[in-house]
């Protein structure tokens, strides 16, 4: 597994470097996979390259294949809603209620928190729902992608979702290994998972960070550049951008004479309802949820509900839900005589075409992860720090290690599966007990999500860009500033815990205060560096907010 040593880092790092420098993500990924094939075989590696690509498609008992089907069906659903005038109807309603950039941003943030059940569905629903509305108030696609991406995996990892079963299985595997080797009684897996949630500092603070940004309307780094471009010129994407999904340019003209809100809302509601219902149905194993609740056993109720949700086949449920969405939109078109059957089929096929670029990138990104697994990238990085770190900084070391593995592999789940057993085993060796276990689990999950947020070869990064219609590299470059800010605060929190024993009840509020201070300080510094009069901008913002509240026809406020 680790026989390739430092060479195992070359393919993923090459993919990331080429993608950022050339902006040709598909070519960069394929070249890097091929390079991995050369390293792995010692020859041309062409055959191995395509073996890895095929393996990536059918991996994990069809998990990836189901995600591809879900993505294509979502594209068809979007195309049908667009064709039937649903986007126009939602724009008309939103223009009366969401008349400022701040309100649009807050609604997108809150939707991201509410749709906690799956990160993929989260990105798809919010990206498609809020894209036209955010365009209307000149929010950059980069900003919308950031909001969507930073409320997808972070929310899913601490809520009742498909992540739960996976995370529990990783902890259980680690405890089983320790129990076999040390012959000790391990703690309850579910209890450790619950205790680890407050230590998942990156997920919690990333969600808070989005709220700070959308409420204060303060930006810095390349996001400030993107927001000023969008506000001053109306260009929601940069001139050089290559959006992964651009509805206007790839689909037929929408029906404008009879836009009905139901053509937008009903398919979305059906998608959510069928997805959640199907997941709970597949996860139900006879657990008595109602009995626990009636008996007043709240802890048992939470555990049972979480178990059902965690055991559910969320990817299968997403396929069923997206198909139900397409069927619903198709039926609406026929029943209300908005389109013929042939026109509906044409829209479905246009939706497939709309998603081809995203599907291609997903396959190649998964293939890079397969290459990294074959070359032992994750295991190599993990062994570099194993047994060499003192206990006081061990949570920070685990966080940084998880970050690097996730960044190079483009997969938070692969990172969790590789690092959780190793990190918990080392923590047990360092302390001789399990007191450090919740913090280490939280650090693994935090680093895995942070690395995923900053990697252009991450599937959730790709999907966030896809459903918001943003350029992938632009999304990564702008989000990196905010993600890194949160990660820096997370390191401070873990150091407070490691050196002084500060609990999450204290270091999380401290982290929030630090984030607020950093956002204000960095936005002021960046604005001054660029010669922007922040005071004048804030006065303009306040005036436009007042005008918008009293008259929906006024322009939205400017960006810091």
C-alpha positions as CSV (number, residue, x, y, z in Angstrom):
1,X,0.0,0.0,0.0
2,X,2.8,2.4,0.8
3,X,5.4,1.1,-1.6
4,X,5.3,4.2,-3.8
5,X,6.1,6.6,-1.0
6,X,6.3,10.2,-1.9
7,X,5.5,9.4,-5.5
8,X,2.0,8.6,-4.4
9,X,1.5,12.4,-3.9
10,X,2.3,13.3,-7.5
11,X,-0.9,12.5,-9.3
12,X,-3.4,14.3,-7.0
13,X,-1.0,17.3,-6.6
14,X,-0.4,17.4,-10.3
15,X,-4.2,17.4,-11.0
16,X,-4.8,20.3,-8.5
17,X,-1.8,22.3,-9.8
18,X,-2.7,21.9,-13.5
19,X,-6.4,22.6,-12.9
20,X,-5.7,25.9,-11.1
21,X,-3.0,27.1,-13.6
22,X,-4.6,26.0,-16.8
23,X,-8.3,26.2,-15.9
24,X,-8.8,23.0,-18.0
25,X,-10.1,20.7,-15.3
26,X,-11.0,17.7,-17.5
27,X,-7.6,17.7,-19.3
28,X,-5.8,18.2,-16.0
29,X,-7.6,15.3,-14.3
30,X,-7.0,12.9,-17.2
31,X,-3.3,13.7,-17.5
32,X,-2.9,13.2,-13.8
33,X,-4.7,9.8,-13.9
34,X,-2.5,8.8,-16.8
35,X,0.6,9.9,-14.9
36,X,-0.5,7.8,-12.0
37,X,-0.9,4.8,-14.4
38,X,2.7,5.4,-15.5
39,X,3.9,5.3,-11.9
40,X,1.8,2.3,-11.0
41,X,2.8,0.1,-13.9
42,X,6.3,1.4,-14.7
43,X,5.2,1.6,-18.4
44,X,2.8,3.6,-20.5
45,X,-0.1,3.0,-18.1
46,X,-2.8,3.6,-20.7
47,X,-4.7,0.4,-19.9
48,X,-4.4,1.0,-16.2
49,X,-5.7,4.5,-16.7
50,X,-9.0,3.3,-18.2
51,X,-9.3,0.5,-15.8
52,X,-9.2,3.1,-13.0
53,X,-11.9,5.2,-14.8
54,X,-14.2,2.2,-15.1
55,X,-13.5,1.2,-11.5
56,X,-14.4,4.7,-10.3
57,X,-17.8,4.5,-12.1
58,X,-18.8,1.1,-10.6
59,X,-17.1,1.6,-7.2
60,X,-18.7,1.2,-3.8
61,X,-21.4,-1.2,-4.8
62,X,-22.8,1.2,-7.4
63,X,-22.7,4.3,-5.1
64,X,-20.9,6.4,-7.8
65,X,-23.2,5.1,-10.6
66,X,-26.2,6.1,-8.6
67,X,-24.8,9.6,-8.1
68,X,-24.3,9.9,-11.9
69,X,-27.9,8.8,-12.5
70,X,-29.1,11.3,-9.9
71,X,-27.1,14.1,-11.4
72,X,-28.4,13.4,-15.0
73,X,-32.0,13.2,-13.7
74,X,-31.6,16.4,-11.8
75,X,-30.4,18.0,-15.0
76,X,-33.6,16.8,-16.7
77,X,-35.7,18.1,-13.9
78,X,-34.1,21.5,-14.1
79,X,-34.6,21.5,-17.9
80,X,-38.3,20.7,-17.6
81,X,-38.8,23.3,-14.9
82,X,-37.0,25.9,-17.1
83,X,-39.0,24.9,-20.2
84,X,-42.4,25.2,-18.4
85,X,-41.6,28.7,-17.1
86,X,-41.0,27.7,-13.5
87,X,-37.9,29.8,-13.2
88,X,-39.8,32.9,-14.4
89,X,-42.5,32.3,-11.9
90,X,-40.1,32.0,-8.9
91,X,-38.3,35.1,-10.1
92,X,-41.6,37.0,-10.1
93,X,-42.3,35.9,-6.5
94,X,-38.8,36.4,-5.3
95,X,-38.6,39.9,-6.8
96,X,-41.5,40.9,-4.4
97,X,-39.9,39.4,-1.3
98,X,-36.2,39.0,-1.7
99,X,-35.2,42.5,-3.0
100,X,-31.8,42.8,-1.4
101,X,-28.5,40.9,-1.6
102,X,-28.5,40.4,2.1
103,X,-32.0,38.8,2.1
104,X,-31.2,36.5,-0.7
105,X,-27.9,35.4,1.0
106,X,-29.6,34.8,4.3
107,X,-32.4,32.7,2.7
108,X,-29.8,30.6,0.8
109,X,-27.9,30.1,4.1
110,X,-31.0,29.1,6.1
111,X,-32.1,26.7,3.3
112,X,-28.7,25.1,3.5
113,X,-29.2,24.5,7.2
114,X,-32.8,23.2,6.9
115,X,-31.9,20.8,4.1
116,X,-29.6,18.8,6.4
117,X,-30.5,15.3,5.1
118,X,-28.0,15.0,2.2
119,X,-25.1,17.1,0.9
120,X,-25.8,16.3,-2.8
121,X,-29.5,17.1,-2.6
122,X,-28.6,20.2,-0.6
123,X,-26.4,21.6,-3.4
124,X,-28.8,20.6,-6.1
125,X,-31.9,22.1,-4.5
126,X,-30.4,25.3,-3.2
127,X,-28.3,25.9,-6.3
128,X,-31.2,25.5,-8.7
129,X,-33.6,27.3,-6.4
130,X,-31.5,30.4,-5.7
131,X,-29.5,30.8,-8.8
132,X,-31.9,33.0,-10.8
133,X,-32.9,35.0,-7.7
134,X,-29.2,35.7,-6.8
135,X,-28.5,36.7,-10.4
136,X,-31.3,39.3,-10.2
137,X,-29.7,41.1,-7.3
138,X,-26.2,40.7,-8.8
139,X,-24.7,38.2,-6.4
140,X,-21.7,36.6,-8.0
141,X,-22.0,32.9,-8.8
142,X,-18.8,32.5,-6.8
143,X,-20.6,33.8,-3.7
144,X,-23.6,31.6,-4.3
145,X,-21.4,28.5,-4.7
146,X,-19.6,29.4,-1.5
147,X,-22.9,29.6,0.4
148,X,-24.1,26.3,-1.1
149,X,-20.9,24.4,-0.6
150,X,-20.3,25.6,2.9
151,X,-23.8,24.6,4.1
152,X,-23.8,21.1,2.4
153,X,-21.3,18.7,3.9
154,X,-20.9,20.7,7.2
155,X,-24.6,20.5,7.8
156,X,-24.9,16.8,6.7
157,X,-22.0,15.7,8.9
158,X,-23.6,17.0,12.1
159,X,-27.3,16.3,11.2
160,X,-29.4,13.2,10.6
161,X,-28.2,12.1,7.2
162,X,-26.5,9.4,5.3
163,X,-23.2,10.5,6.7
164,X,-24.1,9.2,10.2
165,X,-24.0,5.5,9.3
166,X,-20.7,5.9,7.6
167,X,-19.1,7.9,10.5
168,X,-20.4,5.4,13.0
169,X,-18.9,2.5,11.0
170,X,-15.5,4.2,11.0
171,X,-15.5,4.6,14.8
172,X,-16.8,1.1,15.2
173,X,-14.0,-0.3,13.0
174,X,-11.4,1.6,15.0
175,X,-12.7,0.4,18.3
176,X,-12.9,-3.2,17.1
177,X,-9.2,-3.0,16.1
178,X,-8.2,-1.5,19.5
179,X,-10.4,-4.1,21.4
180,X,-8.7,-7.0,19.5
181,X,-5.2,-5.7,20.0
182,X,-5.4,-4.4,23.6
183,X,-8.2,-6.6,25.0
184,X,-10.0,-3.6,26.5
185,X,-13.6,-2.6,26.8
186,X,-14.4,0.2,24.3
187,X,-17.0,2.9,24.8
188,X,-20.4,3.0,23.1
189,X,-19.9,4.0,19.4
190,X,-23.0,6.1,19.2
191,X,-22.2,8.0,22.4
192,X,-18.7,8.8,21.1
193,X,-20.2,10.0,17.9
194,X,-22.6,12.4,19.7
195,X,-19.7,13.6,21.9
196,X,-17.6,14.3,18.9
197,X,-20.1,16.7,17.3
198,X,-19.0,19.8,19.3
199,X,-15.4,18.9,18.4
200,X,-16.3,19.0,14.7
201,X,-15.3,22.6,14.9
202,X,-14.7,23.2,11.2
203,X,-18.3,22.1,10.2
204,X,-19.9,24.2,12.9
205,X,-17.8,27.3,12.4
206,X,-18.0,27.0,8.6
207,X,-21.8,27.3,8.9
208,X,-21.4,30.3,11.2
209,X,-19.0,31.9,8.8
210,X,-21.5,31.8,6.0
211,X,-24.0,33.6,8.3
212,X,-21.4,36.2,9.2
213,X,-20.6,36.9,5.5
214,X,-24.2,37.1,4.3
215,X,-25.4,39.2,7.2
216,X,-22.5,41.7,7.3
217,X,-22.1,41.8,3.4
218,X,-18.4,42.0,4.0
219,X,-15.9,40.3,1.7
220,X,-12.2,40.0,1.2
221,X,-9.7,38.2,-1.0
222,X,-10.9,37.1,-4.5
223,X,-14.5,37.0,-3.3
224,X,-14.3,40.8,-2.9
225,X,-13.1,41.0,-6.5
226,X,-16.0,38.7,-7.7
227,X,-18.6,40.6,-5.7
228,X,-17.5,44.0,-6.9
229,X,-17.5,42.7,-10.5
230,X,-21.0,41.4,-10.1
231,X,-22.4,44.5,-8.5
232,X,-20.6,47.1,-10.7
233,X,-21.0,45.4,-14.1
234,X,-23.9,42.9,-13.6
235,X,-21.6,40.0,-14.6
236,X,-22.3,37.2,-12.2
237,X,-19.5,35.2,-13.8
238,X,-16.1,36.4,-14.9
239,X,-15.5,36.9,-18.6
240,X,-13.0,34.0,-18.7
241,X,-15.3,31.7,-16.7
242,X,-16.4,28.4,-18.0
243,X,-19.5,27.5,-15.9
244,X,-20.2,23.8,-15.5
245,X,-23.9,24.5,-16.0
246,X,-25.3,27.5,-17.9
247,X,-29.1,27.0,-18.3
248,X,-29.7,30.0,-20.5
249,X,-27.2,28.9,-23.1
250,X,-28.0,25.2,-23.3
251,X,-31.8,24.9,-23.1
252,X,-34.7,25.9,-25.3
253,X,-36.5,29.2,-24.6
254,X,-38.9,28.9,-21.6
255,X,-42.7,29.4,-21.9
256,X,-43.3,33.0,-20.8
257,X,-47.0,33.5,-21.4
258,X,-48.3,31.3,-18.5
259,X,-45.6,31.0,-15.7
260,X,-47.1,29.1,-12.8
261,X,-45.4,28.8,-9.4
262,X,-46.5,25.2,-9.1
263,X,-44.3,24.2,-12.1
264,X,-41.3,25.1,-9.9
265,X,-42.4,24.3,-6.4
266,X,-44.3,21.0,-6.9
267,X,-41.3,19.1,-8.5
268,X,-39.0,20.4,-5.8
269,X,-41.4,19.4,-3.0
270,X,-41.8,15.9,-4.6
271,X,-38.0,15.6,-4.9
272,X,-37.5,16.3,-1.2
273,X,-40.5,14.2,0.0
274,X,-39.7,11.1,-2.1
275,X,-36.0,11.3,-1.2
276,X,-36.5,11.5,2.6
277,X,-39.4,9.0,2.5
278,X,-37.4,6.5,0.5
279,X,-34.3,6.9,2.7
280,X,-36.3,6.3,5.8
281,X,-38.1,3.4,4.3
282,X,-34.8,1.7,3.3
283,X,-33.3,2.4,6.7
284,X,-36.2,1.1,8.7
285,X,-35.5,-2.2,10.4
286,X,-38.4,-2.5,12.8
287,X,-37.1,0.1,15.2
288,X,-39.8,1.3,17.5
289,X,-39.5,5.1,17.2
290,X,-43.0,5.9,18.5
291,X,-42.7,3.7,21.5
292,X,-39.5,5.4,22.6
293,X,-41.1,8.8,22.2
294,X,-44.3,7.9,24.1
295,X,-42.2,6.4,26.9
296,X,-40.4,9.6,27.3
297,X,-37.0,8.0,26.4
298,X,-35.8,11.0,24.4
299,X,-32.2,9.7,24.1
300,X,-33.5,6.3,22.7
301,X,-35.8,8.2,20.3
302,X,-32.9,10.3,19.0
303,X,-30.7,7.2,18.6
304,X,-33.4,5.2,16.9
305,X,-34.3,8.0,14.5
306,X,-30.6,8.6,13.7
307,X,-30.1,4.9,13.2
308,X,-32.9,4.7,10.7
309,X,-31.7,7.8,8.8
310,X,-28.1,6.6,8.9
311,X,-29.0,3.1,7.7
312,X,-31.1,4.5,4.8
313,X,-29.8,4.2,1.3
314,X,-29.6,7.9,0.5
315,X,-28.1,7.5,-2.9
316,X,-30.9,5.2,-4.0
317,X,-33.4,7.5,-2.5
318,X,-31.9,10.4,-4.4
319,X,-32.3,8.5,-7.7
320,X,-36.0,7.8,-6.8
321,X,-36.5,11.4,-5.7
322,X,-35.0,12.9,-8.9
323,X,-37.0,10.6,-11.1
324,X,-40.1,11.6,-9.2
325,X,-39.2,15.2,-9.8
326,X,-38.8,14.6,-13.6
327,X,-42.1,12.7,-13.7
328,X,-43.9,15.4,-11.8
329,X,-42.7,18.2,-14.0
330,X,-43.4,16.1,-17.1
331,X,-47.0,15.5,-15.9
332,X,-47.6,19.2,-15.1
333,X,-46.5,20.1,-18.6
334,X,-49.0,17.6,-20.2
335,X,-51.9,18.2,-17.8
336,X,-51.8,22.0,-18.2
337,X,-51.0,21.8,-21.9
338,X,-47.7,23.6,-21.5
339,X,-45.9,21.2,-23.8
340,X,-46.4,18.1,-25.8
341,X,-44.9,14.7,-24.9
342,X,-42.3,15.1,-27.6
343,X,-41.3,18.6,-26.3
344,X,-41.1,17.1,-22.8
345,X,-38.8,14.3,-24.0
346,X,-36.6,16.9,-25.8
347,X,-36.3,18.8,-22.5
348,X,-35.3,15.7,-20.6
349,X,-32.5,15.0,-23.2
350,X,-31.4,18.6,-23.0
351,X,-31.1,18.2,-19.3
352,X,-28.9,15.1,-19.7
353,X,-26.7,17.2,-22.0
354,X,-26.6,20.0,-19.5
355,X,-24.9,17.7,-17.0
356,X,-22.4,16.0,-19.2
357,X,-19.5,18.2,-18.3
358,X,-20.2,17.8,-14.6
359,X,-20.6,14.0,-14.9
360,X,-17.3,13.8,-16.8
361,X,-15.5,15.8,-14.1
362,X,-17.1,13.7,-11.3
363,X,-15.9,10.5,-13.0
364,X,-12.4,11.8,-13.4
365,X,-12.3,13.2,-9.8
366,X,-13.3,9.8,-8.5
367,X,-10.7,8.2,-10.7
368,X,-8.0,10.4,-9.1
369,X,-9.2,9.2,-5.7
370,X,-8.9,5.6,-7.0
371,X,-5.4,6.4,-8.2
372,X,-4.5,7.8,-4.8
373,X,-5.9,4.7,-3.1
374,X,-4.0,2.4,-5.4
375,X,-0.7,4.3,-4.8
376,X,-1.3,4.5,-1.0
377,X,-1.4,8.3,-0.8
378,X,-3.6,8.5,2.3
379,X,-1.8,5.7,4.1
380,X,1.6,7.3,3.3
381,X,0.5,10.7,4.7
382,X,-1.0,9.1,7.8
383,X,2.2,7.2,8.6
384,X,4.3,10.4,8.4
385,X,2.8,11.7,11.6
386,X,1.9,8.5,13.4
387,X,3.7,8.2,16.7
388,X,5.6,11.4,16.4
389,X,3.2,14.0,17.8
390,X,2.7,14.9,21.6
391,X,-0.8,14.5,23.0
392,X,-1.3,18.3,23.5
393,X,-1.1,19.0,19.8
394,X,-2.4,15.7,18.5
395,X,-5.9,17.0,17.6
396,X,-4.3,19.8,15.5
397,X,-2.0,17.2,13.9
398,X,-4.9,15.0,13.0
399,X,-6.8,18.0,11.6
400,X,-3.9,19.0,9.4
401,X,-3.3,15.4,8.2
402,X,-7.0,14.9,7.4
403,X,-6.9,18.2,5.5
404,X,-4.0,17.2,3.3
405,X,-5.4,13.7,2.6
406,X,-8.8,15.2,1.7
407,X,-7.2,17.9,-0.4
408,X,-5.1,15.5,-2.4
409,X,-7.7,12.8,-2.8
410,X,-10.7,15.0,-3.2
411,X,-12.9,12.9,-0.9
412,X,-13.8,13.6,2.7
413,X,-15.3,10.0,3.0
414,X,-12.1,8.4,1.8
415,X,-10.2,10.5,4.3
416,X,-12.4,9.5,7.1
417,X,-12.1,5.8,6.2
418,X,-8.3,6.0,6.0
419,X,-7.6,8.2,9.0
420,X,-10.3,7.5,11.7
421,X,-9.0,4.0,12.6
422,X,-5.3,5.1,12.6
423,X,-6.0,8.3,14.6
424,X,-8.1,6.7,17.3
425,X,-5.5,3.9,17.7
426,X,-2.7,6.4,18.1
427,X,-4.8,8.4,20.6
428,X,-5.4,5.3,22.6
429,X,-1.6,4.5,22.6
430,X,-0.8,8.1,23.7
431,X,-3.3,8.3,26.6
432,X,-4.0,4.6,27.5
433,X,-7.7,5.4,27.3
434,X,-10.6,6.8,25.3
435,X,-10.9,10.2,26.8
436,X,-9.4,11.8,23.7
437,X,-11.6,9.9,21.3
438,X,-14.4,12.4,20.7
439,X,-11.9,15.2,20.0
440,X,-10.0,13.0,17.6
441,X,-13.1,12.0,15.7
442,X,-14.2,15.6,15.5
443,X,-10.7,16.6,14.2
444,X,-10.8,13.9,11.5
445,X,-14.2,15.0,10.3
446,X,-13.2,18.7,10.4
447,X,-10.0,18.2,8.4
448,X,-11.8,16.0,5.9
449,X,-14.4,18.6,5.2
450,X,-11.9,21.5,5.1
451,X,-9.7,19.7,2.6
452,X,-12.8,18.8,0.6
453,X,-13.8,22.5,0.5
454,X,-10.4,23.7,-0.9
455,X,-9.9,20.9,-3.4
456,X,-10.9,21.3,-7.1
457,X,-11.1,17.6,-7.5
458,X,-13.8,17.1,-4.8
459,X,-17.2,15.8,-5.9
460,X,-19.1,18.2,-3.7
461,X,-17.1,21.1,-5.0
462,X,-17.9,20.1,-8.5
463,X,-21.6,19.7,-7.8
464,X,-21.8,23.0,-6.0
465,X,-20.2,24.7,-9.0
466,X,-22.5,22.8,-11.3
467,X,-25.8,23.6,-9.7
468,X,-25.0,27.2,-9.2
469,X,-23.7,27.7,-12.7
470,X,-20.2,28.8,-11.5
471,X,-16.7,28.2,-12.9
472,X,-15.2,25.4,-10.8
473,X,-11.8,27.0,-10.4
474,X,-13.2,30.4,-9.6
475,X,-15.4,28.8,-6.9
476,X,-12.3,27.0,-5.4
477,X,-10.2,30.2,-5.5
478,X,-12.8,32.4,-3.9
479,X,-14.0,29.9,-1.3
480,X,-10.4,29.1,-0.2
481,X,-10.0,32.5,1.6
482,X,-13.0,31.9,3.8
483,X,-12.4,28.2,4.4
484,X,-8.8,28.9,5.4
485,X,-10.0,31.6,7.8
486,X,-12.3,29.1,9.5
487,X,-9.5,26.5,9.6
488,X,-7.2,28.9,11.3
489,X,-9.7,29.5,14.0
490,X,-10.2,25.8,14.3
491,X,-6.5,25.3,15.0
492,X,-6.7,27.9,17.7
493,X,-9.7,26.1,19.2
494,X,-7.9,22.7,19.2
495,X,-4.8,24.3,20.8
496,X,-6.9,25.8,23.6
497,X,-8.3,22.3,24.1
498,X,-5.0,20.5,23.9
499,X,-2.9,22.8,26.1
500,X,-5.5,24.2,28.6
501,X,-8.3,21.6,28.5
502,X,-10.8,24.2,27.3
503,X,-14.1,22.5,26.4
504,X,-16.2,23.1,23.2
505,X,-18.7,25.0,25.3
506,X,-16.0,27.7,25.6
507,X,-13.8,27.4,22.5
508,X,-16.7,27.4,20.0
509,X,-18.0,30.8,21.2
510,X,-14.4,32.1,21.3
511,X,-14.2,30.8,17.7
512,X,-17.3,32.7,16.7
513,X,-15.9,35.9,18.1
514,X,-12.6,35.4,16.3
515,X,-14.4,34.8,13.0
516,X,-16.4,38.0,13.4
517,X,-13.3,40.0,14.2
518,X,-11.4,38.4,11.3
519,X,-14.1,39.1,8.8
520,X,-14.3,42.8,9.9
521,X,-10.6,43.2,10.1
522,X,-9.7,41.4,6.8
523,X,-12.5,43.1,4.9
524,X,-11.3,46.6,6.1
525,X,-7.7,45.8,5.4
526,X,-8.4,44.5,1.9
527,X,-10.7,47.4,1.1
528,X,-8.1,49.9,2.2
529,X,-5.4,48.1,0.3
530,X,-7.5,48.5,-2.9
531,X,-8.4,52.1,-2.1
532,X,-12.1,51.4,-1.4
533,X,-13.9,53.9,0.9
534,X,-15.6,51.4,3.2
535,X,-17.5,54.1,5.1
536,X,-19.0,55.4,1.9
537,X,-19.9,51.9,0.8
538,X,-21.6,51.2,4.1
539,X,-23.6,54.4,3.8
540,X,-24.7,53.4,0.3
541,X,-25.6,49.9,1.6
542,X,-27.8,51.3,4.3
543,X,-29.6,53.7,2.0
544,X,-30.3,51.0,-0.6
545,X,-31.5,48.6,2.1
546,X,-34.0,51.3,3.3
547,X,-35.1,52.0,-0.3
548,X,-35.5,48.3,-1.0
549,X,-37.6,47.8,2.1
550,X,-39.9,50.6,1.2
551,X,-39.9,50.1,-2.6
552,X,-39.3,46.7,-4.2
553,X,-38.4,48.3,-7.5
554,X,-35.2,49.8,-6.1
555,X,-31.7,48.3,-6.7
556,X,-30.1,46.0,-4.2
557,X,-27.3,47.2,-2.0
558,X,-23.7,47.2,-3.0
559,X,-21.0,44.9,-1.8
560,X,-18.2,45.7,0.6
